[in-house]
Amino acid sequence: MKDFFKSFFASLLAIIVSGFIFVGIIIAGIVGLSKSVTEKEDKKLNGNVLVIDLSKSVHELGQTNSLAMLSNKSGYEAGLYDMTEAIRSAKTDATIKGILLKLKPSPNGWATMQQVKLALDDFKTSHKFIYAYGEDISQGAYYVATSADSIYLNPGGNIELKGFATVMPFFKGTLDKLELHPEIFYAGKFKSATEPFRADKISEPNRLQIMAYQAGLWGQFLESAAKYMHTDKAAVNDLAVKGSIQFPGDALKSNMVAGLLYWDQVEQRLRAKTGQKEGDDIRYVSMNDYAYHERGDDKISDQRIAVIFAEGDIVDGEQNNEREIASRDMCEQIRKVATDDKIKAVVLRVNSPGGSALASEVILRELVLLKQKKHLIISMGDYAASGGYYISSMADSIFAMPNTITGSIGVFSILFSMDKLMKNKLGVTFDEVKNAPYADVPTTARPLTPDESKRMQNSVDTIYERFKNHVVEGRKLSLANVDSIAQGRVWTGTDALGIGLVDGLGGLDRAIHSAASMAKLSSYKIVTYPEPYDKFNALLRRFGAKTDASVAVKAAMKEEMGEGYQWYEKVQTLRKVNGKAMMMMPFQMSVQ
């Protein structure tokens, strides 16, 4: 009994202390919010050089952080739509004299960077300056920076011009050592999502498609680099092939950069551009702060266009992570938009490599119902492939960026037989009692029989046929044509336009203009769904679900593993979908 009371009062004290801390956070948050509101206009007016840091991850939808109110940090992280709109506003904002690009290796996809670049190209028509500076300039950052008037590199820094590479890991050897047998079923000869588990190198069909989309992205890069360097694409490509750019001096000699300067020297030039005296502080304003002040449409109108953001892997049920397209949550957003009479057209912004076949079907059904009431336009981001293309296939119009990766019309399913691993490594065996032949299927306790394997393949083939039929109906193509461009193959946005998978090239702004045209709207208000993700609310949900320990472990793993963490995440994803039909890209093939 003594131990009971000791434990009880210790727990009670912990609850009371936690309660005081929580209330303190809320009060501080309210105070911070009040302060944020009163300082909002001052922050905007005090800055005249808009800073864009390319090392920051840019998601489709902006996110808030209530806890940031307790510090001097920005409480808002701008999404891609916010960024492009903010750059558009800065073009005509008299307080903004120019833009500074901070160049570092960028974690963002090529279509995302392309949209930022296009917004910068438009900004340049205002004749305001754009300067870019970096100490370690990756090819992705350089691609965006080619919109600048001048690119400056630190004299001791690094810059890349080396061509593109796609590296894929293969786990077949590991599985063999563990005696873990994968049973794989797929439709489409290019459907390579399961390739790392059934092969030890890239297959020829997969190599072909990788080379094709690399060539498309590289062509876009060469065109932009050549324009900035005042040369032609062949000359830039020759520099990469020969490995000519090794030191900062090489970049200067080849006109990749306008000068080799230290940061203080760049700031001197910025002072000259903004009319400030030597020693004066340059009045920078971050993209997050500026976008926060510019976000939102104050226009009051009953004529509205809704933009629904769909970013991340497509999963069944409710959302567990901030970057997921969960079928239940997404369908709720779609129904909300469908029943709003003020909304006359809808743009679905898709940035997804795919995921669950069932969730994709559930979401597509809801979009088809919405399309019966309103015009539906698709805008594709970095990826709109496999399940991402599935949910896009029935729209009125589809727009993609030239650098978008799309298509991947195919299906796969994977099972792991663990019987040998459990018996030979751990001494565990399995036995069963069942009252029907297929009662335990799918199972990891034993290999599938030939008949069971045939049933699994039939299921995958059936879903694949449904996928192709949706594309036939939505894109108004013949089945033979769709079959020839499907097979799980991925395409760049440019190539997808040529084969009829998309209707035009352009970003979210073009999709919105198309929606307005279809709905015959000359004046309208843009409303976005869902609400911006809030980090503090997510933290509270994690505590409520008692997953704070696992979150800490995950954060530590991500820190230690670095780039390798993405492979761990993908393996975990495939483990969780054991036996399910999937429409998913092969490891979100990144090009570096």
C-alpha positions as CSV (number, residue, x, y, z in Angstrom):
1,M,0.0,0.0,0.0
2,K,2.9,2.3,0.8
3,D,4.3,1.8,-2.7
4,F,0.8,2.5,-4.2
5,F,0.5,5.8,-2.5
6,K,4.1,6.7,-3.4
7,S,3.4,6.0,-7.0
8,F,0.0,7.7,-6.9
9,F,1.2,11.0,-5.5
10,A,4.2,11.0,-7.8
11,S,1.9,10.6,-10.8
12,L,-0.4,13.3,-9.4
13,L,2.5,15.7,-9.0
14,A,3.6,15.0,-12.5
15,I,0.1,15.7,-13.9
16,I,-0.1,19.0,-11.9
17,V,3.3,20.1,-13.0
18,S,2.5,19.2,-16.7
19,G,-0.7,21.1,-16.3
20,F,1.0,24.3,-15.2
21,I,3.6,24.0,-18.0
22,F,0.8,23.5,-20.5
23,V,-1.2,26.5,-19.3
24,G,2.0,28.5,-19.3
25,I,2.6,27.6,-22.9
26,I,-1.0,28.6,-23.8
27,I,-0.7,31.9,-22.0
28,A,2.7,32.6,-23.5
29,G,1.3,31.6,-26.9
30,I,-1.6,34.1,-26.6
31,V,0.8,36.8,-25.6
32,G,3.1,35.9,-28.5
33,L,0.2,35.9,-30.9
34,S,-0.8,39.3,-29.7
35,K,2.7,40.5,-30.1
36,S,2.9,38.9,-33.5
37,V,-0.2,40.7,-34.7
38,T,1.0,44.1,-33.6
39,E,4.4,43.6,-35.1
40,K,3.2,42.2,-38.3
41,E,3.1,45.3,-40.4
42,D,6.4,46.7,-38.9
43,K,8.3,43.5,-39.9
44,K,7.1,43.9,-43.5
45,L,7.9,47.6,-43.8
46,N,11.3,47.2,-42.1
47,G,12.7,44.9,-44.8
48,N,13.7,45.8,-48.3
49,V,15.7,42.7,-49.4
50,L,13.7,39.5,-49.6
51,V,15.8,36.5,-48.7
52,I,15.1,33.0,-50.1
53,D,17.1,30.3,-48.5
54,L,17.3,27.3,-51.0
55,S,18.5,24.9,-48.3
56,K,15.1,24.9,-46.7
57,S,12.5,22.2,-47.6
58,V,9.5,23.6,-49.4
59,H,6.3,21.7,-49.1
60,E,3.1,22.4,-51.0
61,L,1.2,23.7,-48.1
62,G,2.6,26.2,-45.5
63,Q,2.8,25.2,-41.9
64,T,2.5,27.1,-38.6
65,N,4.4,26.6,-35.4
66,S,2.5,28.0,-32.4
67,L,5.6,27.5,-30.2
68,A,7.6,29.8,-32.3
69,M,5.6,32.7,-30.8
70,L,7.7,32.2,-27.7
71,S,10.8,33.1,-29.6
72,N,12.0,35.5,-32.3
73,K,11.7,32.8,-34.9
74,S,9.0,32.9,-37.6
75,G,5.8,31.2,-36.7
76,Y,5.1,30.3,-40.3
77,E,6.9,28.2,-42.8
78,A,5.9,29.2,-46.3
79,G,4.6,26.6,-48.7
80,L,5.4,26.6,-52.4
81,Y,2.1,28.3,-53.3
82,D,2.9,31.0,-50.6
83,M,6.4,31.5,-52.0
84,T,5.4,32.0,-55.6
85,E,2.6,34.4,-54.6
86,A,5.0,36.3,-52.3
87,I,7.5,36.7,-55.1
88,R,4.6,37.9,-57.3
89,S,3.7,40.5,-54.6
90,A,7.3,41.6,-54.1
91,K,7.4,42.4,-57.8
92,T,5.1,45.3,-57.3
93,D,5.8,46.1,-53.6
94,A,7.7,49.4,-53.5
95,T,9.3,48.5,-50.2
96,I,11.1,45.5,-51.7
97,K,14.2,46.6,-53.7
98,G,15.4,43.1,-54.7
99,I,15.9,39.5,-53.8
100,L,18.9,37.6,-52.3
101,L,19.1,33.9,-53.0
102,K,21.2,31.9,-50.4
103,L,22.6,29.0,-52.3
104,K,23.2,25.7,-50.5
105,P,22.4,22.1,-51.4
106,S,18.7,22.0,-51.8
107,P,16.5,19.1,-50.6
108,N,13.7,20.0,-52.9
109,G,12.5,18.3,-56.1
110,W,13.2,19.6,-59.6
111,A,9.7,20.6,-60.3
112,T,9.5,22.6,-57.1
113,M,12.8,24.4,-57.9
114,Q,11.5,25.0,-61.4
115,Q,8.4,26.8,-60.1
116,V,10.5,29.0,-57.9
117,K,12.7,29.8,-60.8
118,L,9.8,30.7,-63.0
119,A,8.5,33.0,-60.3
120,L,11.9,34.7,-60.1
121,D,12.0,35.0,-63.9
122,D,8.7,36.9,-63.7
123,F,10.1,39.0,-60.8
124,K,13.0,40.1,-63.0
125,T,10.6,41.9,-65.4
126,S,10.2,44.5,-62.7
127,H,13.8,45.4,-63.2
128,K,14.5,44.9,-59.5
129,F,17.8,43.1,-58.7
130,I,18.3,39.4,-57.9
131,Y,21.6,38.5,-56.4
132,A,22.7,34.9,-55.5
133,Y,25.5,33.9,-53.1
134,G,26.7,30.6,-51.9
135,E,29.7,28.8,-50.3
136,D,28.6,25.3,-51.4
137,I,26.4,25.5,-54.6
138,S,24.8,22.3,-55.7
139,Q,23.4,21.8,-59.2
140,G,19.9,22.2,-58.0
141,A,20.6,25.5,-56.3
142,Y,22.6,26.6,-59.3
143,Y,19.6,25.8,-61.5
144,V,17.4,28.2,-59.5
145,A,20.2,30.8,-59.3
146,T,20.4,31.1,-63.1
147,S,17.5,33.5,-62.8
148,A,19.7,35.9,-60.9
149,D,21.4,39.0,-62.3
150,S,24.6,37.9,-60.7
151,I,25.8,34.6,-59.0
152,Y,28.6,35.0,-56.5
153,L,30.7,32.1,-55.0
154,N,32.9,32.2,-52.0
155,P,36.6,32.1,-53.1
156,G,37.1,29.0,-51.0
157,G,33.8,27.5,-51.8
158,N,32.5,24.6,-53.9
159,I,30.2,24.5,-57.0
160,E,28.9,21.6,-58.9
161,L,28.6,21.0,-62.7
162,K,29.0,17.2,-63.0
163,G,25.8,15.8,-64.6
164,F,23.0,13.7,-63.0
165,A,23.1,10.4,-61.2
166,T,20.4,8.2,-59.8
167,V,21.6,5.7,-57.2
168,M,19.3,2.8,-56.0
169,P,20.0,0.3,-53.2
170,F,19.4,-3.4,-53.7
171,F,18.5,-5.6,-50.7
172,K,18.3,-9.0,-52.4
173,G,21.7,-10.1,-51.0
174,T,20.6,-9.1,-47.5
175,L,17.4,-11.0,-47.8
176,D,19.3,-14.1,-49.0
177,K,21.6,-14.0,-46.0
178,L,18.6,-13.7,-43.7
179,E,16.7,-16.4,-45.6
180,L,13.8,-14.0,-46.0
181,H,12.0,-14.8,-49.2
182,P,10.1,-12.0,-51.0
183,E,7.1,-13.1,-53.1
184,I,6.6,-10.4,-55.6
185,F,3.7,-9.7,-58.0
186,Y,3.6,-6.8,-60.4
187,A,2.0,-5.6,-63.7
188,G,4.1,-3.5,-66.1
189,K,7.6,-4.3,-67.2
190,F,8.8,-0.9,-66.0
191,K,7.2,-1.2,-62.6
192,S,10.4,-1.3,-60.6
193,A,9.3,-0.5,-57.1
194,T,10.0,-4.1,-56.0
195,E,13.2,-4.3,-58.0
196,P,15.5,-3.7,-55.0
197,F,14.1,-6.9,-53.4
198,R,14.2,-9.2,-56.4
199,A,17.4,-8.2,-58.2
200,D,20.9,-7.0,-57.5
201,K,21.1,-4.3,-60.1
202,I,19.0,-2.0,-62.2
203,S,17.0,-3.9,-64.9
204,E,17.3,-2.8,-68.5
205,P,13.7,-1.4,-68.7
206,N,14.3,0.5,-65.5
207,R,17.6,1.8,-66.8
208,L,15.9,2.9,-70.0
209,Q,13.3,5.0,-68.1
210,I,15.9,6.5,-65.7
211,M,18.1,7.5,-68.7
212,A,15.0,9.1,-70.4
213,Y,13.9,11.2,-67.5
214,Q,17.4,12.1,-66.5
215,A,17.9,13.4,-70.1
216,G,14.7,15.5,-69.8
217,L,15.8,17.1,-66.5
218,W,19.3,17.6,-67.7
219,G,18.1,19.3,-70.8
220,Q,16.1,21.8,-68.7
221,F,19.3,22.4,-66.5
222,L,21.5,22.9,-69.6
223,E,19.1,25.4,-71.1
224,S,19.0,27.6,-68.0
225,A,22.8,27.3,-67.3
226,A,23.6,28.2,-70.9
227,K,21.4,31.2,-70.9
228,Y,23.1,32.6,-67.7
229,M,26.6,31.7,-69.0
230,H,25.9,33.3,-72.4
231,T,26.9,30.1,-74.3
232,D,25.1,27.1,-75.7
233,K,23.9,23.8,-74.1
234,A,26.6,21.8,-75.8
235,A,29.3,23.9,-74.3
236,V,27.9,23.5,-70.8
237,N,27.4,19.8,-71.3
238,D,31.1,19.5,-72.4
239,L,32.2,21.2,-69.1
240,A,30.3,18.5,-67.2
241,V,31.5,15.6,-69.2
242,K,35.1,16.6,-68.9
243,G,34.8,17.5,-65.2
244,S,36.2,21.0,-66.0
245,I,34.6,22.7,-62.9
246,Q,36.7,21.6,-60.0
247,F,37.7,24.9,-58.2
248,P,36.0,28.3,-57.8
249,G,38.5,29.7,-60.4
250,D,37.2,27.2,-63.0
251,A,33.6,28.5,-62.4
252,L,34.7,32.1,-62.8
253,K,36.6,31.4,-66.0
254,S,33.7,29.5,-67.5
255,N,31.2,32.3,-66.6
256,M,29.3,30.0,-64.2
257,V,29.6,32.8,-61.6
258,A,29.9,36.6,-61.9
259,G,32.5,36.8,-59.2
260,L,34.4,35.2,-56.3
261,L,33.4,37.2,-53.3
262,Y,33.2,36.9,-49.5
263,W,29.9,37.6,-47.8
264,D,31.0,41.1,-46.6
265,Q,31.8,42.0,-50.2
266,V,28.4,40.8,-51.4
267,E,26.8,42.9,-48.7
268,Q,28.7,45.9,-50.0
269,R,27.0,45.4,-53.4
270,L,23.6,45.0,-51.7
271,R,24.1,48.3,-49.9
272,A,24.9,50.0,-53.2
273,K,21.7,48.5,-54.8
274,T,19.5,49.6,-51.9
275,G,21.1,53.0,-51.5
276,Q,22.5,52.4,-48.0
277,K,25.7,53.8,-46.6
278,E,28.8,51.9,-45.6
279,G,28.3,50.3,-42.2
280,D,24.5,50.5,-42.4
281,D,22.6,47.2,-41.6
282,I,20.9,45.8,-44.6
283,R,17.2,45.3,-43.9
284,Y,16.6,41.7,-44.8
285,V,13.1,40.1,-44.7
286,S,12.8,36.3,-44.7
287,M,10.6,34.6,-47.1
288,N,8.6,33.1,-44.2
289,D,7.9,36.5,-42.7
290,Y,7.1,38.1,-46.0
291,A,4.8,35.2,-47.2
292,Y,3.0,35.3,-43.9
293,H,2.1,38.9,-44.3
294,E,1.1,38.5,-47.9
295,R,-0.8,35.2,-47.6
296,G,-4.5,35.1,-47.7
297,D,-6.9,36.8,-50.1
298,D,-8.9,39.6,-48.5
299,K,-11.3,39.7,-51.4
300,I,-14.9,39.0,-50.5
301,S,-16.6,37.0,-53.2
302,D,-19.1,34.3,-53.6
303,Q,-17.2,33.2,-56.7
304,R,-14.4,31.0,-55.5
305,I,-11.8,28.5,-56.7
306,A,-10.7,25.9,-54.2
307,V,-7.2,24.5,-54.2
308,I,-6.9,21.2,-52.4
309,F,-3.3,20.2,-51.6
310,A,-2.5,16.4,-51.8
311,E,1.1,15.8,-50.8
312,G,2.9,12.6,-49.7
313,D,2.3,8.9,-49.8
314,I,-1.3,7.8,-50.4
315,V,-2.4,5.7,-47.3
316,D,-5.6,4.1,-46.1
317,G,-7.7,5.6,-43.4
318,E,-6.6,8.5,-41.2
319,Q,-3.5,10.7,-41.4
320,N,-0.7,9.7,-39.1
321,N,2.1,11.9,-40.5
322,E,1.9,15.5,-41.7
323,R,2.9,14.6,-45.2
324,E,0.4,11.9,-46.1
325,I,-2.6,11.7,-48.4
326,A,-4.9,9.7,-46.1
327,S,-8.0,8.5,-47.8
328,R,-10.5,9.3,-45.0
329,D,-9.1,12.8,-44.4
330,M,-8.8,13.6,-48.1
331,C,-12.3,12.5,-48.8
332,E,-13.6,14.7,-46.1
333,Q,-11.9,17.7,-47.7
334,I,-13.2,16.8,-51.1
335,R,-16.8,16.5,-49.8
336,K,-16.5,19.8,-48.0
337,V,-15.5,21.5,-51.2
338,A,-18.1,19.7,-53.2
339,T,-21.0,20.9,-51.0
340,D,-19.9,24.5,-50.9
341,D,-22.0,26.4,-53.4
342,K,-19.6,29.4,-53.4
343,I,-16.9,27.2,-54.9
344,K,-17.3,27.1,-58.7
345,A,-14.2,25.1,-59.6
346,V,-11.5,23.0,-57.9
347,V,-7.8,22.6,-58.5
348,L,-6.2,19.5,-56.9
349,R,-2.5,20.0,-56.4
350,V,-0.9,16.6,-56.5
351,N,2.6,15.9,-55.2
352,S,2.7,12.2,-54.6
353,P,4.7,9.1,-55.7
354,G,1.6,7.0,-55.0
355,G,0.8,4.4,-52.4
356,S,-2.2,2.2,-51.5
357,A,-4.2,1.1,-54.5
358,L,-7.4,0.9,-52.3
359,A,-6.9,4.4,-50.9
360,S,-6.3,5.7,-54.4
361,E,-9.5,4.2,-55.6
362,V,-11.5,5.6,-52.7
363,I,-10.1,9.1,-53.3
364,L,-10.7,8.9,-57.1
365,R,-14.3,8.0,-56.5
366,E,-14.8,11.1,-54.4
367,L,-13.2,13.2,-57.0
368,V,-15.5,11.8,-59.7
369,L,-18.5,12.7,-57.6
370,L,-17.1,16.2,-57.1
371,K,-16.5,16.5,-60.9
372,Q,-20.3,16.0,-61.4
373,K,-20.8,19.3,-59.6
374,K,-17.8,21.4,-60.4
375,H,-14.9,21.6,-62.8
376,L,-11.8,19.7,-61.6
377,I,-8.3,20.6,-62.7
378,I,-5.1,18.8,-61.7
379,S,-1.8,20.6,-61.0
380,M,1.2,18.3,-60.7
381,G,4.2,19.0,-58.5
382,D,7.5,17.1,-58.2
383,Y,5.7,13.8,-58.5
384,A,2.2,12.7,-59.6
385,A,3.0,9.2,-60.4
386,S,1.4,5.8,-60.0
387,G,-1.3,6.3,-57.3
388,G,-0.7,10.0,-57.7
389,Y,-1.6,9.7,-61.4
390,Y,-4.5,7.4,-60.6
391,I,-6.3,10.1,-58.5
392,S,-5.6,12.6,-61.3
393,S,-6.7,10.5,-64.3
394,M,-10.4,11.6,-64.4
395,A,-10.0,15.4,-64.2
396,D,-11.2,17.9,-66.8
397,S,-7.6,19.0,-67.4
398,I,-4.1,18.1,-66.1
399,F,-1.1,20.4,-66.0
400,A,2.4,19.5,-65.1
401,M,5.8,21.2,-64.8
402,P,8.4,20.1,-67.5
403,N,10.4,18.6,-64.6
404,T,7.4,16.8,-63.0
405,I,7.8,13.0,-62.8
406,T,4.5,11.4,-63.7
407,G,2.9,8.2,-65.2
408,S,4.1,5.0,-63.6
409,I,0.8,3.4,-64.5
410,G,1.3,0.0,-62.9
411,V,0.6,-2.1,-59.8
412,F,2.6,-4.4,-57.5
413,S,2.2,-6.5,-54.3
414,I,4.8,-8.0,-52.1
415,L,4.9,-10.6,-49.4
416,F,7.8,-11.8,-47.3
417,S,8.0,-15.4,-46.3
418,M,9.6,-15.6,-42.9
419,D,9.5,-19.3,-42.1
420,K,13.2,-20.1,-42.9
421,L,14.4,-17.0,-41.1
422,M,12.4,-17.8,-38.0
423,K,13.4,-21.5,-38.0
424,N,17.0,-21.4,-38.9
425,K,18.0,-18.1,-37.1
426,L,15.6,-18.2,-34.1
427,G,14.3,-21.7,-33.8
428,V,10.7,-20.6,-34.3
429,T,8.3,-22.9,-36.3
430,F,4.7,-22.4,-37.3
431,D,1.7,-24.7,-37.4
432,E,-1.9,-24.0,-38.2
433,V,-5.5,-25.2,-38.2
434,K,-7.8,-23.8,-40.8
435,N,-11.3,-24.6,-42.1
436,A,-10.9,-23.4,-45.7
437,P,-7.9,-23.5,-48.2
438,Y,-7.3,-19.8,-48.3
439,A,-8.1,-18.9,-44.7
440,D,-4.5,-17.8,-43.8
441,V,-3.7,-16.0,-47.1
442,P,-1.8,-13.7,-47.2
443,T,0.7,-15.1,-44.7
444,T,4.3,-14.7,-43.8
445,A,4.5,-18.0,-42.0
446,R,5.0,-20.1,-45.1
447,P,5.6,-19.6,-48.9
448,L,2.6,-19.3,-51.1
449,T,1.5,-22.3,-53.1
450,P,1.4,-22.0,-56.9
451,D,-2.4,-21.6,-56.8
452,E,-2.1,-18.9,-54.2
453,S,0.5,-17.1,-56.2
454,K,-1.7,-17.2,-59.2
455,R,-4.5,-15.6,-57.3
456,M,-2.2,-12.8,-56.0
457,Q,-1.0,-12.1,-59.6
458,N,-4.7,-12.1,-60.8
459,S,-5.5,-9.5,-58.2
460,V,-2.6,-7.3,-59.3
461,D,-3.5,-7.7,-63.0
462,T,-7.2,-6.9,-62.3
463,I,-6.3,-3.6,-60.5
464,Y,-3.8,-2.8,-63.3
465,E,-6.6,-3.2,-65.9
466,R,-8.9,-0.9,-63.8
467,F,-6.1,1.6,-63.7
468,K,-5.6,1.6,-67.5
469,N,-9.4,1.8,-68.0
470,H,-9.6,4.9,-65.8
471,V,-6.9,6.5,-68.0
472,V,-8.7,5.5,-71.2
473,E,-11.9,7.1,-70.0
474,G,-10.3,10.2,-68.4
475,R,-7.8,11.0,-71.1
476,K,-9.9,9.9,-74.1
477,L,-7.2,7.5,-75.3
478,S,-7.5,4.1,-76.8
479,L,-6.7,1.1,-74.6
480,A,-3.9,0.1,-76.9
481,N,-2.4,3.5,-76.7
482,V,-2.6,3.5,-72.9
483,D,-1.2,0.1,-72.6
484,S,1.9,1.2,-74.7
485,I,2.6,4.2,-72.4
486,A,1.7,2.4,-69.2
487,Q,3.7,-0.6,-68.1
488,G,4.8,1.2,-64.9
489,R,7.0,3.6,-66.9
490,V,7.6,7.1,-65.5
491,W,7.7,10.2,-67.7
492,T,8.8,13.8,-67.3
493,G,6.0,16.4,-67.7
494,T,7.4,17.4,-71.1
495,D,7.2,13.8,-72.3
496,A,3.8,13.2,-70.7
497,L,2.4,16.1,-72.7
498,G,3.6,14.5,-75.9
499,I,1.9,11.2,-75.2
500,G,-1.4,12.7,-73.9
501,L,-1.0,12.0,-70.2
502,V,-1.3,15.8,-69.4
503,D,-2.9,18.7,-71.3
504,G,-0.3,21.4,-70.7
505,L,2.8,22.6,-69.0
506,G,2.7,25.0,-66.2
507,G,2.5,25.5,-62.4
508,L,-0.4,26.0,-60.0
509,D,-1.1,29.4,-61.4
510,R,-1.9,28.0,-64.8
511,A,-4.2,25.4,-63.4
512,I,-6.0,28.1,-61.5
513,H,-6.4,30.2,-64.6
514,S,-7.7,27.2,-66.4
515,A,-10.2,26.5,-63.7
516,A,-11.4,30.1,-63.8
517,S,-11.8,29.9,-67.6
518,M,-13.8,26.7,-67.4
519,A,-16.1,28.2,-64.7
520,K,-16.3,31.5,-66.7
521,L,-15.1,33.5,-63.7
522,S,-13.5,36.9,-64.4
523,S,-13.2,37.7,-60.7
524,Y,-12.8,35.2,-57.9
525,K,-11.4,34.4,-54.5
526,I,-8.9,31.5,-54.0
527,V,-9.5,29.3,-50.9
528,T,-7.1,26.5,-49.9
529,Y,-7.7,23.2,-48.2
530,P,-6.7,21.7,-45.7
531,E,-5.7,24.2,-43.0
532,P,-1.9,24.7,-42.7
533,Y,-0.3,22.0,-40.6
534,D,0.7,23.2,-37.1
535,K,3.8,21.6,-35.5
536,F,2.6,22.4,-31.9
537,N,-0.7,20.6,-32.5
538,A,1.1,17.6,-33.9
539,L,3.3,17.5,-30.8
540,L,0.2,17.4,-28.6
541,R,-1.2,14.6,-30.7
542,R,2.0,12.7,-30.3
543,F,1.9,13.1,-26.5
544,G,-1.8,12.1,-26.5
545,A,-0.9,8.9,-28.4
546,K,2.1,8.3,-26.1
547,T,4.4,8.1,-29.0
548,D,6.9,10.8,-27.8
549,A,9.6,8.2,-27.2
550,S,9.3,6.7,-30.7
551,V,9.3,10.2,-32.1
552,A,12.6,10.9,-30.3
553,V,14.1,7.7,-31.6
554,K,13.0,8.5,-35.1
555,A,14.5,12.0,-34.9
556,A,17.8,10.5,-33.6
557,M,17.9,7.9,-36.4
558,K,17.2,10.6,-39.0
559,E,20.1,12.7,-37.6
560,E,22.6,9.8,-37.5
561,M,21.6,8.2,-40.8
562,G,21.5,11.3,-42.9
563,E,20.6,10.6,-46.5
564,G,20.4,6.9,-45.7
565,Y,17.3,7.5,-43.7
566,Q,15.1,7.8,-46.8
567,W,16.0,4.2,-47.7
568,Y,15.1,3.0,-44.2
569,E,11.7,4.8,-44.5
570,K,10.9,3.2,-47.8
571,V,11.8,-0.3,-46.5
572,Q,9.5,0.4,-43.6
573,T,6.8,1.5,-45.9
574,L,7.0,-1.7,-48.0
575,R,7.0,-3.8,-44.8
576,K,3.8,-2.2,-43.6
577,V,2.0,-2.9,-46.9
578,N,2.8,-6.6,-46.8
579,G,0.3,-8.3,-49.1
580,K,-1.5,-5.2,-50.2
581,A,-1.9,-4.0,-53.8
582,M,0.2,-0.9,-54.3
583,M,0.5,1.9,-56.9
584,M,3.8,3.4,-56.0
585,M,7.0,4.7,-57.6
586,P,10.3,2.9,-57.0
587,F,11.8,4.7,-54.0
588,Q,11.0,8.2,-55.3
589,M,13.9,8.2,-57.7
590,S,16.0,11.2,-56.9
591,V,18.4,12.8,-59.4
592,Q,21.5,14.4,-58.0
